[in-house]
Every structure is written in structure tokens, then in C-alpha cells.
Amino acid sequence: MLAVRYSAIWKARVRPAALPSDPTPRPGTRPTALINHIRGLLGEYGVVLSAGAFRFRKQITETVASAPLSELASDLFSALISEFRALDERVVDLDRKLVAICRDNERCRRLATLPGVGPVIATALVAAVDDGRHFSSGRAMAAWVGLVPRQYTTGGKPRLGGIGKKASHYRRRQLIHGARAVLLTIAKRNDRLAKWAQELLARAGHNKTAVAMANKTVRMAWAMLRAEKDFQMA
């Protein structure tokens, strides 16, 4: 992402009272971080925006237009808003492309039938593991993602290692987000997977259950890819 920069002003340490403390957008900023950045700067003027991306999109233009800002500060906020709009449109465009890829690819369509798996996770997994043939088991694939410790066997005795820095952190994060979404509606379901999750939720709490659900999802994904079968709710 091309970030708008104002280095000439800030390197010279020129910061009039009419300006926000740091209007420089961070390179590579994601939409949520940029929303928080703008909300924080507006807070310096006593302007409070409702939390949430939906409300931000709806209110930000009108709020900045009616806020007691100097001309320069108003221009800086307008640049930040334009950057956010462009980034938002880029994310929407990428989402459309991922959905199209998921519809055209048989393996992605198969994985998308799993609870908590949508086009983002399905395409990310298939792009990395193809048909899963590089892994000897679902556990090995879960260890690669970083959801369980790596296992080493010496003299016939298995030893558990740690979750290494080479784990696929992006896929792990997305899988856990997907698992959290599943847990939101788990109480309304009565299938075998839901009963397992409900029992674990009562014993271990929400966070551990989310990781365990993500781990189970990866193992089921590996089995589906290897057997070339769709997910069937038991």
C-alpha cells in the first residue's frame, strides 16, 4: 500500500497546536489499524467516534467535516480517509478474487464445507499444501501450521518439542479466528462435533477450545484432501 507521508513537516519538528500529534500513516497499515489511528488522532480534538468499522465508514466523512479543525489538519485527515477508502476497496477486490478462486478450485470448494472455513482459509491451505501429500498425517500438518507441538521419536519413544518460529502463523491465526466464529453458535447445534466442543468449552475455557477446534479442523482438512471427499457432519 502506498502510504501518504509528511516527512518534510515532521523531520523539521514543526507541530503547531492546530495539528494532530502524528498524522503520518504507517506503511503497510491494515484497515483496522488505520481506523484506530484516525480515531486516536480525532480524540485529541475531543471528537469521539463510535467503535466498529461499520460505524466508522458511515460517520467519518461527516464527522471530520463538522469537527473544529484547522485547514491543514482537515487536509491531513482527508488524506488519511482517502487512504482508508482506497485500502478498503482493495480488500473488497481481493475478497472477490478469493471467492472466485474458491469456486473454481475443487479442493477449495471441498474445504469450504468445513465449519469455520471460508474462501480465505480454504485458498490459503490449498495454496500451501495442495493435496496434503507432503504430510504423513493430520497431526503433522497441524504441527506445520503451529497448532500442536512438533513430535520427535528417538528409540521408539516419542518426544514433544515446541511450536517453532517457522510455523505458518498467518494460517494459524485465520484458523483460530474461524474456530472462534464456530464457537459463537456451538450451543445451537447438536451434532457430534458440537457436543465435543461444548464439553471441552466447559472444562478448558474459550481460548483453549478455539485452538483445539482449529487443530481438529486442520486434521479433518488433511483427511478430506487425501481422500478427496467432502465434509459430512456426523
C-alpha positions in Angstrom: 0.0 0.0 0.0 1.2 3.4 -0.9 1.2 5.5 2.3 0.9 9.2 2.3 3.9 10.8 4.0 4.5 14.2 5.5 8.2 13.7 6.4 9.2 17.3 5.4 7.0 18.7 8.1 7.8 16.2 10.8 11.5 15.9 10.3 11.7 19.7 10.8 9.8 19.1 14.1 7.1 21.6 13.1 4.0 20.7 15.1 1.6 23.6 15.5 -1.1 23.1 18.2 -3.7 23.0 15.4 -2.3 19.7 14.1 -2.7 16.2 15.5 0.3 14.7 17.2 1.3 12.2 14.5 -0.7 12.2 11.2 1.8 10.0 9.4 0.2 6.8 8.2 2.2 3.6 8.9 3.4 1.8 5.8 1.6 -1.4 5.2 -1.1 -0.4 7.6 -4.2 -2.7 7.7 -7.7 -1.2 7.7 -8.4 -1.8 11.4 -5.1 -0.3 12.4 -5.7 2.7 10.2 -9.2 3.2 11.7 -7.8 3.2 15.2 -5.1 5.6 14.1 -7.6 8.1 12.8 -9.9 7.7 15.8 -7.0 8.3 18.1 -6.0 11.5 16.3 -9.6 12.8 16.3 -9.6 12.1 20.1 -7.0 14.8 20.5 -9.7 17.3 19.4 -12.3 15.9 21.6 -14.1 14.2 18.7 -15.2 10.7 19.7 -16.3 8.2 17.0 -18.4 5.1 17.8 -16.4 1.9 17.9 -16.6 -0.5 15.0 -15.6 -0.5 11.3 -19.2 -0.2 10.1 -19.9 2.9 12.1 -16.5 4.4 11.2 -17.2 4.0 7.4 -20.6 5.6 7.9 -19.6 8.5 10.1 -16.1 9.5 9.4 -16.6 11.9 6.4 -19.4 13.9 8.1 -17.5 13.9 11.5 -14.3 15.4 10.0 -16.3 17.9 8.0 -18.1 19.2 11.1 -15.1 19.0 13.6 -13.4 22.1 14.8 -10.2 21.5 12.7 -7.7 23.9 11.2 -7.4 23.9 7.4 -4.1 22.0 7.5 -5.4 19.4 10.0 -8.6 19.0 7.9 -6.4 18.3 4.8 -4.4 15.7 6.7 -7.5 13.9 7.9 -8.9 14.0 4.4 -5.7 12.3 3.1 -6.0 9.6 5.8 -9.6 9.0 5.0 -8.8 8.7 1.3 -6.1 6.2 2.1 -8.5 4.2 4.2 -11.1 4.2 1.4 -8.5 3.0 -1.1 -7.3 0.3 1.2 -10.9 -0.8 1.9 -11.7 -1.1 -1.8 -8.5 -3.1 -2.3 -9.5 -5.5 0.4 -13.0 -5.9 -1.1 -11.5 -6.6 -4.5 -9.1 -9.2 -3.1 -12.1 -10.9 -1.3 -13.9 -11.1 -4.6 -10.9 -12.7 -6.2 -10.5 -15.2 -3.4 -14.2 -16.2 -3.6 -13.9 -16.7 -7.4 -10.8 -18.9 -6.9 -12.5 -20.9 -4.3 -15.5 -21.5 -6.5 -13.3 -22.6 -9.4 -11.0 -24.9 -7.5 -12.4 -28.3 -6.4 -10.1 -28.7 -3.4 -11.0 -25.2 -2.1 -14.7 -25.9 -2.5 -14.3 -29.1 -0.6 -12.5 -27.4 2.3 -15.0 -24.6 2.4 -17.7 -27.1 3.6 -15.8 -27.4 6.9 -17.2 -25.4 9.9 -15.2 -22.2 10.3 -13.5 -22.4 6.9 -14.3 -19.9 4.2 -12.6 -18.8 1.0 -9.7 -17.1 2.8 -8.7 -20.2 4.8 -9.5 -22.7 2.0 -7.4 -20.9 -0.6 -4.5 -20.4 1.9 -4.4 -24.1 2.8 -4.7 -25.4 -0.7 -2.0 -22.9 -1.9 0.4 -24.2 0.7 -0.3 -27.9 1.0 -2.0 -28.8 -2.3 -3.5 -32.3 -1.7 -1.7 -32.8 1.6 0.6 -35.5 0.3 3.7 -33.8 1.9 2.4 -34.7 5.4 2.3 -38.2 6.8 -0.7 -37.4 9.0 -3.2 -34.7 10.0 -1.1 -34.2 13.2 2.0 -33.5 11.1 0.0 -30.8 9.1 -1.3 -29.3 12.4 2.3 -29.1 13.7 3.3 -27.3 10.5 0.5 -24.8 10.9 1.6 -24.3 14.6 -1.4 -25.7 16.4 0.3 -28.6 18.2 4.0 -29.2 19.2 6.3 -30.9 16.8 6.9 -34.6 17.7 10.3 -36.3 17.6 10.8 -40.1 18.1 14.1 -41.4 19.5 14.5 -45.1 20.2 10.8 -45.7 19.7 9.9 -43.1 22.4 8.0 -40.0 21.1 9.2 -36.7 22.4 7.2 -33.4 22.1 9.1 -30.3 21.0 7.8 -26.8 20.8 5.9 -24.7 18.3 8.7 -23.3 16.2 9.1 -19.9 14.7 8.8 -21.4 11.2 5.1 -22.3 11.8 2.6 -20.9 9.4 1.5 -18.1 11.7 -0.9 -16.5 9.1 -2.8 -19.7 8.6 -2.9 -20.5 12.3 -4.3 -17.1 13.0 -7.0 -17.4 10.4 -7.9 -20.9 11.5 -8.3 -19.8 15.1 -10.5 -16.9 14.0 -12.6 -19.3 12.1 -12.9 -21.6 15.2 -14.0 -18.7 17.3 -16.7 -17.9 14.9 -17.9 -21.6 15.1 -17.9 -21.4 18.9 -20.3 -18.4 18.8 -23.1 -20.7 17.6 -22.0 -24.0 19.0 -24.7 -24.1 21.7 -27.4 -24.2 19.0 -26.1 -27.3 17.3 -26.5 -31.0 18.3 -24.0 -32.8 16.1 -21.1 -34.8 17.3 -18.5 -32.0 16.7 -20.7 -29.5 18.6 -21.1 -31.9 21.6 -17.3 -32.4 21.7 -16.8 -28.6 21.6 -19.4 -27.9 24.3 -17.8 -30.4 26.7 -14.3 -29.1 26.1 -15.6 -25.5 26.5 -17.0 -26.3 29.9 -13.7 -27.9 31.0 -11.0 -25.8 29.3 -12.5 -22.4 28.5 -13.0 -20.5 25.3 -9.4 -19.8 24.2 -8.1 -23.4 24.5 -11.3 -24.7 22.9 -10.8 -22.4 19.9 -7.2 -23.7 19.4 -8.4 -27.3 19.8 -11.2 -26.7 17.3 -8.7 -25.2 14.8 -6.4 -28.2 15.3 -9.3 -30.6 14.6 -10.2 -28.5 11.5 -6.7 -28.9 10.1 -6.7 -32.7 10.7 -10.1 -33.0 9.0 -8.9 -30.8 6.1 -5.9 -33.1 5.6 -8.1 -36.2 5.6 -10.5 -34.6 3.1 -7.7 -33.6 0.8 -6.1 -37.0 0.9 -9.3 -39.0 0.5 -10.8 -36.4 -1.9 -14.1 -36.5 0.0 -16.4 -33.7 1.1 -17.1 -33.0 4.8 -20.0 -34.8 6.3 -21.5 -33.7 9.6 -21.9 -36.7 11.9 
